[in-house]
Amino acid sequence: MFTLSDIRQACGDSARFYGLGEQETERSFPAAHHDSRQLQPGDLFIALKGQHVDGHRFIAEAARKGAGGVLCSQPSEDVPSSFLQIVVPDVLQALHAIARERAQRQQDTIFIGITGSNGKTSTKEAIATVLSRQAPTLKTFASYNNEIGYPLTLLRLEPQHRYAVLEMGAQWVGELAWLCRTIARPHWSVITNVGSAHLEFFKSVEGIVQAKGELVEALSPEGIAFLNYDDPRVRGMAARTRARVVYYGTAEQAEVRAIPDGGDPLRGRRFLLSYHGEQCAVQLHIPGDHGIYIATAAAAVGCAAGLPLSEIRAALESLTPVKGRGEIKPGPNGSTLIDDSYNASAESIIAIVRAMQATPVADGGRRWAVLGDIFELGPYAEREHRRAGEAIGPLIDHLVAIGDQARYYVEGALAAGLSPERTHYFPADPHDRAALEEAKRAAAALLAAEVQPADLVLLKGSRGMAMETLLSLWPGDPQAPGEQPTGLK
């Protein structure tokens, strides 16, 4: 929550206020949104001018939805005279200033920044779940992790919040340092891993390492850097911080360590959680071996916050997959579907396919990988798609590739030994929505014709591919409501 006082203090004389009653000196806003569709009564609408959409076009809609006001650079004439319009020269700069003002007043809250190439959102959810067992905890709304989302999250701070778990993404070297300097720097930082995501912007993996490490460079000597020991690039970031370093992972050198102990590769691994001579058994309900790293990152933060292992275990065992990130659902013809459609990188594709390959299926069951393009790879697109295809080719029975660069999945899988009759490519320009949806319909028809009840089907691709729309294309209702998929033993 934030107030008119916060806005006045942050923006000073640069802000003009229209529609404010003569006797009104204060007003509170529960939250702020730059998407008018997400507004709730009383929220502040942030009218940003984007490359394709100008938020000023939706001020009247925001007023009709009961918004408490709008932050804009040009007032609208299509709203009631009593509707509050806060006019500033630069909306984004004003948003940053307001968030900075709000964060500076939150003296008793520990800010925890999370970054990495993969797993940021799931790790954010896990850490917030752990810390919430001790005290009120704010977490990043959805995946609001950039120059717009980060300040919007901070505007949700309430006085009672002891912790704020903040997902922080980056698309250029210097961005995380800039967010920390311009808006608010974390007290603790968590680095999940370094992979090939966003190579188009960073130009090299070394650039990604440089960018992600900015989050530990921003820490004060009193801070804590939580680093994945099993990732050498992350482990090496210890030299870039003045803060205390806490390693997590599966290696013996990790201060907070998971010792794998079996379990289901998709429905959740088991492990022994070890910290300073204490151990407890944990049964996860999130998919893949990478789920262990999500859990140990959250456990490390919980240990630093002083939670007993028993509380941490209870929190970790309550975790379920975040939407579109490893959810188990009914697939075509009663098969088992792994909905990992929210986003993709070569590393995340390989990780979830390995979990799928390690999962026993019913007699005669086959493993299908339905993959869309990976975005934001620039000149590295062919190499990364081919690398993913080569890695998963020996682990699957059928590959369905949709998009433009997806053809390189097929080439990589063929080179790795997957037979041509088991590869299915549906070309489409991802920026041509009609062509892409037609390719999806053709792929859905193939799956509806070929997939059997004992099969296991993975659905994955970059966010811009919207691979989840395939879920509505299976003909008929594959299973009655509440019935479980049958493809797993």
Backbone torsions as a table, in degrees:
resi	resn	phi	psi	omega
1	MET	NA	143.6	176.8
2	PHE	-143.1	169.4	-169.7
3	THR	-131.8	171.9	174.0
4	LEU	-60.7	-33.7	178.3
5	SER	-61.9	-40.3	176.6
6	ASP	-59.4	-43.5	-177.5
7	ILE	-67.0	-44.0	179.0
8	ARG	-62.3	-43.4	-178.4
9	GLN	-64.5	-39.5	-176.5
10	ALA	-75.3	-40.5	-172.0
11	CYS	-97.1	-19.8	177.6
12	GLY	60.0	-142.2	-176.0
13	ASP	-74.6	-6.7	-178.9
14	SER	-75.5	-14.7	-177.2
15	ALA	-97.1	136.9	172.7
16	ARG	-115.0	141.3	-173.8
17	PHE	-116.6	121.5	176.7
18	TYR	-114.3	141.0	176.4
19	GLY	84.7	9.5	179.3
20	LEU	-90.2	126.2	-179.3
21	GLY	-60.9	149.7	-176.8
22	GLU	-59.7	-34.4	-177.3
23	GLN	-92.7	-1.9	-174.9
24	GLU	-88.5	116.6	179.6
25	THR	-108.7	-15.6	-177.3
26	GLU	-146.7	150.1	175.7
27	ARG	-155.6	143.0	179.4
28	SER	-109.8	148.6	176.8
29	PHE	-124.2	122.4	-179.5
30	PRO	-62.5	-34.9	-177.2
31	ALA	-163.0	174.6	175.4
32	ALA	-131.4	146.7	179.3
33	HIS	-140.4	144.6	173.3
34	HIS	-99.4	-1.7	176.5
35	ASP	-113.0	112.3	-175.0
36	SER	-61.2	-22.5	-179.8
37	ARG	-68.9	-20.0	-177.0
38	GLN	-98.5	0.2	-177.4
39	LEU	-67.0	139.9	170.0
40	GLN	-114.2	158.0	-179.3
41	PRO	-51.8	131.6	178.5
42	GLY	93.4	-15.7	-179.0
43	ASP	-68.9	157.1	174.4
44	LEU	-94.0	128.1	177.2
45	PHE	-88.8	129.7	179.3
46	ILE	-101.3	107.5	-174.6
47	ALA	-88.9	85.2	-179.9
48	LEU	-89.4	145.7	173.4
49	LYS	-96.2	109.6	179.6
50	GLY	-96.9	-178.8	-178.9
51	GLN	-65.7	-33.5	-176.0
52	HIS	-115.4	-24.8	-175.0
53	VAL	-131.7	135.3	175.7
54	ASP	-103.7	115.0	-177.9
55	GLY	-61.2	-19.7	178.9
56	HIS	-62.3	-23.7	178.0
57	ARG	-66.3	-16.1	-172.8
58	PHE	-112.3	13.4	179.5
59	ILE	-63.3	-43.7	-179.7
60	ALA	-62.3	-39.7	177.7
61	GLU	-62.6	-41.4	178.6
62	ALA	-61.2	-40.7	178.3
63	ALA	-63.3	-42.9	179.6
64	ARG	-63.6	-31.3	-179.3
65	LYS	-81.3	-0.1	176.0
66	GLY	89.7	20.3	177.5
67	ALA	-58.4	150.0	179.0
68	GLY	-78.3	-9.4	179.8
69	GLY	161.5	-178.4	179.6
70	VAL	-137.0	142.9	170.1
71	LEU	-102.4	119.1	-171.6
72	CYS	-148.1	171.2	175.3
73	SER	-105.9	-13.0	176.6
74	GLN	-139.8	122.8	-180.0
75	PRO	-69.8	149.9	178.1
76	SER	-92.2	144.4	176.1
77	GLU	-94.4	-1.7	-174.5
78	ASP	-101.8	29.3	179.8
79	VAL	-129.6	159.2	176.1
80	PRO	-59.5	149.5	-177.9
81	SER	-62.6	-21.4	-179.3
82	SER	-86.0	-4.7	-179.0
83	PHE	-77.3	127.2	-175.8
84	LEU	-71.9	123.0	174.6
85	GLN	-124.1	119.1	180.0
86	ILE	-103.0	111.3	-172.1
87	VAL	-103.1	124.8	-178.4
88	VAL	-131.1	158.6	180.0
89	PRO	-64.7	-37.9	-177.3
90	ASP	-137.3	112.7	-174.1
91	VAL	-65.3	-43.6	-177.6
92	LEU	-65.5	-43.5	178.0
93	GLN	-62.5	-38.3	177.9
94	ALA	-66.1	-41.2	176.9
95	LEU	-58.4	-44.8	178.8
96	HIS	-62.1	-42.3	-178.5
97	ALA	-65.5	-40.5	179.4
98	ILE	-65.7	-43.7	178.9
99	ALA	-64.2	-39.9	177.8
100	ARG	-61.5	-44.2	178.5
101	GLU	-62.1	-43.0	-179.2
102	ARG	-66.2	-42.0	-178.4
103	ALA	-66.1	-38.1	-178.2
104	GLN	-66.1	-26.3	178.3
105	ARG	-79.8	-11.4	-175.4
106	GLN	-93.8	68.3	-171.0
107	GLN	-68.2	-26.3	-174.1
108	ASP	-98.2	11.4	-178.3
109	THR	-105.1	133.3	173.9
110	ILE	-90.1	119.0	177.5
111	PHE	-88.5	129.2	-178.0
112	ILE	-120.1	108.3	179.8
113	GLY	-90.0	138.7	-178.5
114	ILE	-126.7	128.0	174.0
115	THR	-143.8	172.1	-177.7
116	GLY	152.0	168.5	-178.4
117	SER	-75.5	-33.7	-178.4
118	ASN	-138.8	152.0	170.3
119	GLY	82.7	10.7	-177.4
120	LYS	-61.5	-48.9	-174.7
121	THR	-66.6	-44.5	179.7
122	SER	-64.7	-37.8	178.0
123	THR	-67.6	-40.2	175.6
124	LYS	-57.6	-45.9	179.8
125	GLU	-63.2	-40.9	-178.6
126	ALA	-66.2	-45.1	-179.9
127	ILE	-63.5	-43.1	179.1
128	ALA	-63.1	-37.6	178.5
129	THR	-63.7	-42.3	178.9
130	VAL	-65.0	-51.8	-174.6
131	LEU	-67.5	-28.2	180.0
132	SER	-64.6	-18.8	177.0
133	ARG	-74.8	-12.8	179.0
134	GLN	-105.6	-40.2	-173.5
135	ALA	-160.8	161.7	176.9
136	PRO	-55.8	133.3	-172.2
137	THR	-134.0	128.4	172.1
138	LEU	-90.3	143.3	173.8
139	LYS	-132.6	155.0	179.0
140	THR	-53.3	130.0	176.2
141	PHE	-69.8	126.4	-179.3
142	ALA	50.8	-124.3	176.1
143	SER	-119.9	43.4	-180.0
144	TYR	-73.9	89.0	-170.2
145	ASN	-129.5	13.8	-176.4
146	ASN	-116.2	-161.3	-175.7
147	GLU	-64.4	-17.2	174.8
148	ILE	-97.5	-49.2	-175.1
149	GLY	-67.3	-37.3	-178.6
150	TYR	-60.6	-51.5	177.2
151	PRO	-65.7	-35.1	178.0
152	LEU	-60.3	-38.5	177.6
153	THR	-64.2	-44.2	-177.5
154	LEU	-63.7	-26.1	178.0
155	LEU	-71.9	-8.4	176.3
156	ARG	-89.2	-1.3	-179.4
157	LEU	-59.2	137.8	173.0
158	GLU	-117.9	154.1	-178.1
159	PRO	-55.5	-30.0	-176.1
160	GLN	-80.5	-9.2	-177.6
161	HIS	-67.4	118.4	176.4
162	ARG	-84.6	-31.4	-178.9
163	TYR	-131.0	148.5	171.3
164	ALA	-128.9	114.7	-176.8
165	VAL	-98.5	111.2	-164.7
166	LEU	-119.0	111.2	174.1
167	GLU	-73.5	133.9	-176.4
168	MET	-134.5	112.3	178.8
169	GLY	-98.8	168.3	178.6
170	ALA	-149.6	143.8	175.7
171	GLN	-125.0	4.6	175.2
172	TRP	-155.3	150.5	177.2
173	VAL	-63.1	128.6	-178.1
174	GLY	102.1	-13.5	-175.6
175	GLU	-67.6	-45.8	-179.5
176	LEU	-64.9	-40.9	176.8
177	ALA	-60.3	-39.9	179.3
178	TRP	-66.0	-43.7	178.0
179	LEU	-60.4	-42.2	-180.0
180	CYS	-65.9	-40.6	-177.0
181	ARG	-74.9	-38.3	-172.2
182	THR	-84.5	-35.7	-172.4
183	ILE	-115.0	-67.4	179.9
184	ALA	-165.5	135.3	177.2
185	ARG	-97.0	147.8	-179.7
186	PRO	-74.4	157.6	170.7
187	HIS	-85.9	-35.2	176.4
188	TRP	-125.3	148.0	177.8
189	SER	-130.3	142.8	178.9
190	VAL	-122.8	126.0	175.9
191	ILE	-112.9	122.7	-175.2
192	THR	-82.4	-52.2	-176.4
193	ASN	-172.9	172.1	173.8
194	VAL	-126.7	123.1	178.7
195	GLY	-137.0	-154.5	-172.2
196	SER	-96.3	2.6	-177.9
197	ALA	-58.8	138.1	177.0
198	HIS	65.8	27.5	179.1
199	LEU	-58.0	-27.9	179.6
200	GLU	-56.9	-35.8	-176.0
201	PHE	-88.9	-34.3	-174.1
202	PHE	-92.3	-16.2	175.2
203	LYS	74.3	-25.0	-179.6
204	SER	-160.1	161.5	175.4
205	VAL	-63.4	-33.4	177.6
206	GLU	-61.3	-36.5	176.1
207	GLY	-64.9	-37.7	177.7
208	ILE	-65.1	-43.3	177.8
209	VAL	-58.5	-45.8	179.8
210	GLN	-60.0	-44.5	-176.5
211	ALA	-67.9	-47.3	-177.3
212	LYS	-66.0	-35.3	-179.1
213	GLY	-67.8	-14.7	178.0
214	GLU	-60.8	-24.9	-178.3
215	LEU	-72.9	-26.3	175.0
216	VAL	-89.0	-26.7	175.1
217	GLU	-64.5	-29.1	-177.2
218	ALA	-75.3	-13.4	-175.5
219	LEU	-71.4	147.5	172.4
220	SER	-80.9	167.5	177.6
221	PRO	-60.0	-22.2	179.1
222	GLU	-85.5	-3.1	-177.2
223	GLY	-81.9	-177.4	178.1
224	ILE	-134.5	131.6	173.7
225	ALA	-107.0	118.7	178.2
226	PHE	-98.3	113.4	-172.3
227	LEU	-120.9	136.8	177.4
228	ASN	-72.6	106.2	-175.5
229	TYR	-65.8	-29.9	-175.0
230	ASP	-73.4	-13.9	176.7
231	ASP	-101.2	108.3	-175.5
232	PRO	-56.9	-34.7	-179.0
233	ARG	-68.8	-36.5	177.0
234	VAL	-73.1	-43.1	179.6
235	ARG	-55.5	-38.2	-178.2
236	GLY	-68.3	-13.7	179.7
237	MET	-71.0	-11.2	178.6
238	ALA	-57.3	-31.0	-178.7
239	ALA	-73.9	-8.9	-174.8
240	ARG	-103.1	9.2	-177.6
241	THR	-131.6	149.4	174.2
242	ARG	-89.6	-8.3	-174.0
243	ALA	-80.5	167.8	171.3
244	ARG	-65.7	140.7	179.9
245	VAL	-108.6	130.1	173.0
246	VAL	-119.4	116.6	177.9
247	TYR	-88.5	143.1	172.6
248	TYR	-130.7	160.6	179.1
249	GLY	145.3	-156.1	-178.6
250	THR	-108.0	-9.4	-178.9
251	ALA	-72.2	153.1	179.5
252	GLU	-60.6	-28.6	-177.0
253	GLN	-76.1	-10.6	-178.4
254	ALA	-72.0	131.6	178.9
255	GLU	-66.7	-40.1	173.3
256	VAL	-110.3	110.1	-167.3
257	ARG	-121.4	141.5	170.4
258	ALA	-106.6	127.5	175.5
259	ILE	-106.5	102.7	-174.7
260	PRO	-55.5	142.2	-175.8
261	ASP	-142.2	42.9	175.8
262	GLY	86.6	-149.0	-176.9
263	GLY	96.9	-180.0	-176.3
264	ASP	-88.9	127.6	-177.9
265	PRO	-60.3	-30.8	-178.8
266	LEU	-100.2	-41.0	-175.5
267	ARG	-88.0	-7.4	173.4
268	GLY	137.9	126.5	177.0
269	ARG	-80.1	157.2	169.7
270	ARG	-104.3	149.2	174.0
271	PHE	-159.1	161.8	171.4
272	LEU	-93.9	124.4	177.9
273	LEU	-91.7	123.0	-175.1
274	SER	-120.9	132.2	178.5
275	TYR	-151.9	116.0	175.5
276	HIS	50.1	47.2	175.3
277	GLY	88.2	-11.0	176.4
278	GLU	-96.6	149.7	177.3
279	GLN	-140.8	150.3	170.8
280	CYS	-150.7	150.4	-179.3
281	ALA	-84.9	136.7	-179.2
282	VAL	-126.4	131.9	173.2
283	GLN	-111.2	109.0	-179.6
284	LEU	-80.1	160.6	174.1
285	HIS	-129.8	29.7	173.8
286	ILE	-121.0	152.7	-166.1
287	PRO	-81.5	154.8	165.6
288	GLY	78.9	160.2	173.6
289	ASP	-62.1	-28.2	178.0
290	HIS	-65.4	-19.4	174.4
291	GLY	-61.9	-28.6	178.4
292	ILE	-65.2	-37.3	179.7
293	TYR	-70.5	-37.1	174.0
294	ILE	-59.1	-45.3	-177.2
295	ALA	-67.5	-42.6	-177.6
296	THR	-71.8	-31.7	173.6
297	ALA	-61.7	-45.9	179.3
298	ALA	-65.5	-38.7	178.9
299	ALA	-64.8	-39.8	179.8
300	ALA	-61.7	-43.9	177.8
301	VAL	-64.3	-41.9	178.5
302	GLY	-61.9	-40.5	177.7
303	CYS	-63.1	-42.2	179.2
304	ALA	-64.4	-30.0	178.9
305	ALA	-81.5	-4.9	176.1
306	GLY	90.2	13.3	178.2
307	LEU	-75.3	141.4	174.3
308	PRO	-70.1	154.4	-178.5
309	LEU	-58.5	-32.3	-179.5
310	SER	-63.0	-38.9	178.1
311	GLU	-70.7	-40.2	178.6
312	ILE	-62.9	-44.5	178.1
313	ARG	-58.3	-47.1	-178.7
314	ALA	-59.6	-39.7	179.2
315	ALA	-67.0	-45.3	-178.2
316	LEU	-64.1	-37.4	-178.5
317	GLU	-73.6	-13.6	177.5
318	SER	-88.8	-7.9	-177.1
319	LEU	-68.4	140.2	171.9
320	THR	-128.2	161.0	-177.8
321	PRO	-58.5	138.2	171.9
322	VAL	-67.5	149.3	-176.5
323	LYS	-51.2	127.6	178.1
324	GLY	74.5	14.3	-178.4
325	ARG	-129.3	69.0	177.2
326	GLY	91.0	22.3	177.3
327	GLU	-71.9	138.9	176.1
328	ILE	-95.4	122.8	-175.3
329	LYS	-137.9	165.6	170.8
330	PRO	-66.1	137.4	177.7
331	GLY	-109.6	-170.8	-179.3
332	PRO	-62.2	140.3	175.5
333	ASN	59.7	30.3	177.3
334	GLY	79.6	12.4	177.4
335	SER	-74.1	179.6	177.3
336	THR	-104.7	125.7	-177.4
337	LEU	-108.8	134.2	170.7
338	ILE	-102.5	106.8	-179.6
339	ASP	-88.4	95.5	176.5
340	ASP	-117.3	39.6	-166.6
341	SER	-83.5	-6.6	-170.6
342	TYR	-62.0	-42.2	-178.9
343	ASN	-161.2	176.1	-176.6
344	ALA	-157.4	149.4	166.5
345	SER	-143.6	167.7	177.9
346	ALA	-57.9	-42.9	-177.8
347	GLU	-64.3	-43.1	-177.3
348	SER	-70.6	-32.5	175.1
349	ILE	-63.9	-48.3	-179.1
350	ILE	-61.0	-41.8	-177.5
351	ALA	-63.2	-46.8	-176.7
352	ILE	-73.0	-31.9	176.4
353	VAL	-67.5	-37.8	176.2
354	ARG	-62.1	-39.7	176.5
355	ALA	-64.6	-39.6	178.5
356	MET	-65.5	-41.6	-179.4
357	GLN	-65.8	-33.0	-179.6
358	ALA	-80.0	-6.1	-178.5
359	THR	-90.2	121.5	177.4
360	PRO	-64.1	140.3	175.3
361	VAL	-115.7	162.8	178.9
362	ALA	-63.3	161.6	-177.6
363	ASP	-52.5	129.9	179.4
364	GLY	82.6	-1.5	-177.8
365	GLY	-71.5	144.9	179.1
366	ARG	-121.6	157.7	-179.4
367	ARG	-107.7	122.6	-179.1
368	TRP	-112.3	133.2	171.6
369	ALA	-111.0	116.2	178.9
370	VAL	-107.3	107.4	-168.1
371	LEU	-123.7	135.5	172.0
372	GLY	-102.7	173.2	-179.3
373	ASP	-55.8	149.8	166.1
374	ILE	-96.5	127.1	-178.5
375	PHE	-91.5	172.4	171.1
376	GLU	60.3	39.4	176.3
377	LEU	-110.3	-13.4	177.6
378	GLY	54.7	-131.6	-177.6
379	PRO	-68.9	-7.8	-179.8
380	TYR	-94.1	3.8	-173.5
381	ALA	-60.9	-48.9	-178.7
382	GLU	-59.8	-46.9	-177.6
383	ARG	-60.6	-44.6	-174.9
384	GLU	-72.3	-39.6	176.6
385	HIS	-65.3	-42.3	179.8
386	ARG	-64.8	-40.1	179.5
387	ARG	-61.5	-43.2	177.8
388	ALA	-63.4	-43.8	179.8
389	GLY	-61.8	-41.4	179.4
390	GLU	-64.8	-37.5	-177.9
391	ALA	-70.9	-37.5	-174.4
392	ILE	-92.7	-16.0	-177.5
393	GLY	-50.2	-47.4	-179.2
394	PRO	-74.3	-6.8	-172.1
395	LEU	-103.8	-7.2	-175.2
396	ILE	-126.2	166.2	177.3
397	ASP	-101.3	-29.8	179.7
398	HIS	-142.1	141.1	175.1
399	LEU	-119.7	125.8	174.4
400	VAL	-115.7	115.1	-175.3
401	ALA	-113.7	132.7	-175.8
402	ILE	-128.3	128.3	176.2
403	GLY	129.8	-150.8	-179.4
404	ASP	-105.3	-65.5	179.2
405	GLN	-67.2	-14.2	-179.4
406	ALA	-60.8	-18.7	178.5
407	ARG	-61.7	-24.3	-179.6
408	TYR	-77.7	-22.7	168.4
409	TYR	-56.6	-47.4	-176.6
410	VAL	-62.9	-46.3	-179.8
411	GLU	-61.2	-40.3	178.5
412	GLY	-66.8	-42.4	-179.7
413	ALA	-65.9	-39.5	177.2
414	LEU	-63.2	-41.3	178.9
415	ALA	-63.7	-27.9	-179.6
416	ALA	-88.2	-0.1	173.3
417	GLY	110.4	-0.6	176.3
418	LEU	-71.1	131.7	-174.0
419	SER	-71.8	146.9	-175.8
420	PRO	-56.9	-36.2	-177.4
421	GLU	-69.8	-9.2	178.9
422	ARG	-103.6	8.0	175.7
423	THR	-113.1	141.8	-174.9
424	HIS	-140.1	114.2	-176.4
425	TYR	-113.7	129.6	179.3
426	PHE	-120.0	96.4	-174.7
427	PRO	-70.8	144.9	174.9
428	ALA	-168.3	144.1	171.8
429	ASP	-77.5	115.9	-177.3
430	PRO	-59.5	-21.7	-179.2
431	HIS	-86.9	-6.4	174.6
432	ASP	-101.5	95.4	-171.5
433	ARG	-60.2	-38.2	-179.5
434	ALA	-65.0	-45.2	179.6
435	ALA	-64.4	-39.0	-179.9
436	LEU	-65.7	-43.3	179.9
437	GLU	-66.8	-33.8	176.6
438	GLU	-64.9	-41.5	177.4
439	ALA	-63.0	-39.0	178.1
440	LYS	-65.0	-40.8	179.1
441	ARG	-63.3	-39.2	178.2
442	ALA	-66.1	-40.7	177.7
443	ALA	-64.9	-41.8	179.1
444	ALA	-62.4	-37.9	178.1
445	ALA	-64.3	-41.6	176.5
446	LEU	-60.1	-47.1	-178.3
447	LEU	-64.0	-40.2	178.8
448	ALA	-63.2	-31.5	-178.8
449	ALA	-83.2	-30.3	-169.4
450	GLU	-109.1	-29.6	-175.4
451	VAL	-72.3	140.2	-178.0
452	GLN	-114.7	162.6	-175.1
453	PRO	-57.1	-30.7	-177.2
454	ALA	-82.1	-3.0	-173.6
455	ASP	-81.0	159.2	177.3
456	LEU	-119.2	125.2	-171.5
457	VAL	-123.2	125.3	176.1
458	LEU	-101.1	135.7	177.0
459	LEU	-121.3	119.1	-174.9
460	LYS	-156.3	147.6	176.9
461	GLY	177.2	173.2	179.3
462	SER	-67.9	157.2	-177.1
463	ARG	-53.8	-40.4	-178.0
464	GLY	-66.6	-16.9	177.6
465	MET	-80.0	-17.3	-179.8
466	ALA	47.1	51.2	-176.6
467	MET	-62.2	-20.2	-179.4
468	GLU	-64.4	-18.2	178.6
469	THR	-66.0	-18.6	174.9
470	LEU	-61.7	-26.9	-176.4
471	LEU	-62.3	-26.5	-179.3
472	SER	-90.0	0.8	-174.0
473	LEU	-101.1	-5.4	176.1
474	TRP	-67.0	131.8	-179.8
475	PRO	-69.9	133.9	176.7
476	GLY	76.0	-175.6	178.8
477	ASP	-102.8	105.1	-172.3
478	PRO	-61.5	-29.9	179.4
479	GLN	-148.1	154.5	176.1
480	ALA	-67.1	151.9	-179.5
481	PRO	-55.6	134.2	177.7
482	GLY	86.1	-13.6	179.6
483	GLU	-75.2	139.8	-176.1
484	GLN	-86.0	149.3	174.5
485	PRO	-60.8	153.6	-173.4
486	THR	-111.2	0.9	-171.5
487	GLY	-76.2	-14.0	-178.4
488	LEU	-100.0	144.8	175.0
489	LYS	-74.4	NA	NA
